[in-house]
Each structure stands twice: as C-alpha cells, then as structure tokens.
C-alpha cells in the first residue's frame, strides 16, 4: 500500500546555537530567545492540524526552560537528543562528546520520563565515534546524514574514507538513519548571519522556499510507493509570521496530496516494519 510520510522536526536551539559560535552578546542571545515565541506559534499550528512532530532539544535548553519543554511533551510531541550544548561533536574530543551525550540523555529522562530514542547532532556534524556512542546508549535512530533523500537506511560503523584510496565501507548497524538535507532546512534559506570572514545571506522569498519544499514531496510521491521526507526547522527562524504562514501552506499541500505526518520515531518504526 502506498505510503508517503512527512516528518516535521524542530531543532529547539534557542540561543545555544549562537553561544556555540561564541556569540554571547545581548543581541544574538535575544535573537535565539525569539525561539520561545516561535515555539508557542508552532504548538498552536501543529495543534490546529493535529500533527505530532519531533523536537530535537539541547540539554542546556531543557534545563533552562523546563516549562515550555514540558508542554511539548504534554502536547504529544517527541523530544529527541540534540547534544547538551550546541557544540558539534566533530569539534569535541571523544571524552567530552560522551559526557555531553550522557548529560543530555539525563535531561530528557527527567523531562519525559524515559531516555530518548533519537539523536540529531548539532550542526549535523558527527564525529568518528558518534555512531559508536549511539549504539552504546541504545538509540534507535539518528538524523544527521544525507545519504538519501526520502528513504531511511541503516547507518554504518567504521567507515574509512581517505583522499587517494578507494573508500573502505564499515558494517551496517541496527541504527536507522533518517536522512536530512540543507535544502529542507529553514536556516540556510532564511537566516542572515555575519561572521568576520563570512556572510550567510539567507532571507529568501517564502514563495521560493515553499516551491522547493512542496516539489520535493511531490517528487517523492511520484517516484516511490513508500517514503519519508524530513523537514528541519528552528523555532527562532520559522517562527516569524510570514514563515509560519509558509509552513502552514506546506502542511496543507502535503495533506491535500495524501501525505501523513508522523514523529520521527514513528517513521523509523514504520521503516523497520518494512524490513520484516
């Protein structure tokens, strides 16, 4: 039976993405705090359409804002692991990465009452030991890689890429990879960020973004009988009025096209059922 799934996922970073970049002055902090406003709007929007989504929340955000994070749980949304700080694992030594993974797991357990099933790395940058740690701590799925667009797959352990030799593939694991893409992430399309030697221009027309996002869903439906497409948004980004309106149009389009919305955990389970 044909099945076309959309996962709305929200990286609830608040200011942690800016502090991880060393931007700790009042304006970038306040820019991140707008995510609290955006989260309220997203709670209203998902309730309006009866959608359960997945929120990847850094542990530091859970521990700072337990009330609104608790409301995510009360509304039936999935809370998944997004590090403790928003420092990318690829920038940590293995000891620190494991310590942050454990600390954030405990933050989620206190909030939800159980450990998280899913993980997404800050900045989508895994280290060479991240998969090992996810298997060690019993995660069911991971969502930071881009080896497909609308078909989950099993993450490999022990790949050995080099510059001038054939790629050495590691072994597939039980960990389900729920692939993502920068093209289906709000941040590069919408956010204007300046660094000393670099500028991210963002601020694209929402009509253009909507065309891209709906077309990818339509392509999935036209070319495969079964698929999962993941949209990644940040409350401090997507929460602006004109962007919320764009997201609502996306929801309406997917619904009218016969798509269904699942949490990422539910979509990973559906994939595993297909493998039996």
N, C-alpha and C positions, 0 to 999 in steps of 0.2 A: 504494500500500500504506500503510495507516495506520501512523503512527509518532509516539510520544509520548515525548519526551526530557525528562529532568531533569538539570540541572547543579547539582551540589553545589560551591559555591565558598566558600573560606575566606579572609577578609582577615586575614592573619597580622601584625597590627599590634604585638603585644607592648605595650610601654609607649609607643610612638611616638604613639598617639592622645592619650594624656594629656599628654605633653610638648608636643604641638602646641597643646593648650589652656592651656599654661603651668602645668600641674600636675606639678611636678618634685620634690615632697617624697617621702619614702620609701614612704608607704602607696599612693598611686596608681601609683608605679613598680612596687611589688610586685604590685599588682593586675594590671598588664599582664604581669608576669613569669609569672603563672599561665598565660598563653598557652602557655608551654613545656610545662607539664603537660598542658594541653588538646590540644596538637599531638600528643603521644605517644598519647593516647587516640584521637584521630581517625585517626592512622596505623593503629592496631590495628583500629578499626572498619571503615575502608574496605578494609583487607586481608581482613578476615573475609568481606566481601560481594563482594570482587573489583571494587571501584569505583575508577575513576581520576577524580580531582577536579582542580579548578583552584585554585591558591593565589595570591592577589594579595599580594605581599610588598614592603613598602617597602625601598628600597635600604639604608637605615640598619640595618634588621633583618638583611638578608642579610650585611652586613659585620660585624655584631656576633655573629651566631650562624651561621657558615658550616656547622657540623657538622650541625645539625638541618635546615637548609635543604637541605644536600646529600642528606640522607636522603629528603626529599620527591622529589627528582629520581630517586634510586635506586629508589624505590617506583613510579615511573612516572607521578607526578602532574605536571601542567603548572604551571610557575611563570610568572606574568604580572606586569606592571608595576603598581605602586601608589604611584608617586611615589618620591622619595628620602626626604625627611621625610614626615610625615603632614599637612603644611600644605596646605590646599585650594588648588588653582590659582586659584580666584576671589579669593583673598586675596594673590596674588603679582603682581608686575609681569611682563610677558612675558619679559624677560631672565632673571629668576630661574627662572621656570617652565621655560624651555627648558634652562637649565643643570641643573636638578634632573632633568629628563626624560633628558638625556644621561647624567648621572652614574648614575642608577638602571639605565639600559639596560646600562651597562658592568658594573655589579654583577651583573646577571643573566647577561650573557655569560660572565663569569668563572665563575659557578656552574654554568651549564647547558651552556656551550659554543656558544651561539648567542643572538642577540637575541630578545627576547620578541615574540610575535605579538599579544598582547592587552594592554589597558590598562583600569584602573578608577581613577577619581580618588579621592583621599582625601575623605571626606565627600560623595561623589557631587556635587561642585560643580565643573563645568567652567568655564573662563574663556572669553572671546571668541576666544582664539587656540588653545585646546587642540586642536580638530579640525584646524586648520592644521598644528600640530606633529605630530600623529599621522600625518597623511598624509605630511609631510616625512620622517619617520623610518620609514616603511614598515610601520606597524602594520596588521594585517588586521581586527581587531575592537576594539570599545570597549564597556564595560559600566557606564555611569553614568547613563543616561537612562531615562525612564519613559513613552515614547510608545505603548507597547503592553504587553500582559502576557505572552502566550506566542507572539508572532510576532516574530522578528527583522525588522529593516528597515535601510535604508541611511541613515546619518547625513547631515544636511545641513550645508553650509558656507556661512556668510554670512547666516544669518537676521537680520532686523532687527525685533525687537519694540519697540513703543512703547506709551505709555499711552493715547493718544487717536487713533491712526490704525490703519487695517487692517494686519494682520501682513504683512510682506514676507518671503516664503519664500526661503531660499537654495537652492542647487542640490544635488541628491543627489550623494553621493560613492561611492566604491567601499568605504568603511569600513562594515563590518557592525556595526550596533548590536544588542547582546544585552541587551534591556531588563530592568530590575530594579524592585523595589518595596520601600518601607519595610515593607509588610505581610509580606513574605517575608524580612525581615532579623531576626536574633535580637536585635540591640541594643535597639531601642525597646521590644520586648516584655519583655525580661529584665533589663536593667541599670538599677540605681538610681544616678543621678548628681546631685550637688548643685552648683549654681553660686551666686554671690552673689545673683542676682536670678531664678533659675530652678531648677526641680527636674524631672528626668526620673524618674518613679516606677518604671517597669519592673516586674519581679518578678511577672509574670502567671503564672497556673496553666499548667503544661505541657500539660494536657489541652485547654485553650482554644487554645493555640498549635498543637498538633497537629491539632485540628479545622480551624482555618483553613488550615493548610498542605496537609493531605490533600484538603480540599474544593476548593482551587484546582486541584490536579492532576486531581481527578475532573471538574471543570468543563471543563478543557482537553480531556480525553479524550471527554467527552460532546458537545462543541460543535465540534470541529475534527478533521479526519483527520490533521493534521500540526502539531506544536507543540513548543516548547521552554519549559520553566519553570525559572527560576533561583532557587535558594535561596542566600542570603548569610548566612554565619555567621562568628563571630570565635572563635578557639580559647580566648581568655580568658573568653568568655561561654558558648559552647555546651559547653565542656569540663567543666563541673560535672556530677557524677554523674547527677542527675535529668534534666538536659538532654541528656546523651549518650543516656540511655535513650529520651527522646522522639525524638531524631534516628534512633535505631535503628528505632523503630516507624514513622517516616516512610519509611525505606528499605524496610522490609518491606511497607508498604502499597503503595508505588509498584511494587515488584517483583511483588506479587500482582496488581496491576491491569494488568500487561503493559507497564509503562514500562521504559525503558532509561536507564542513566546514562552520560553522555559528558562528557569535558572540554569546556570552553567552546570551545577551538579546534576540536575535532572537531564540535561542534554548529554552529559558524559555517561549517565546510566543508560540512556537510550542508545548511544553508540555501542556500549558494551553488550546490550541485548542483541544488537545486530550481528555481533561476532559469534554468538552462540549457535 
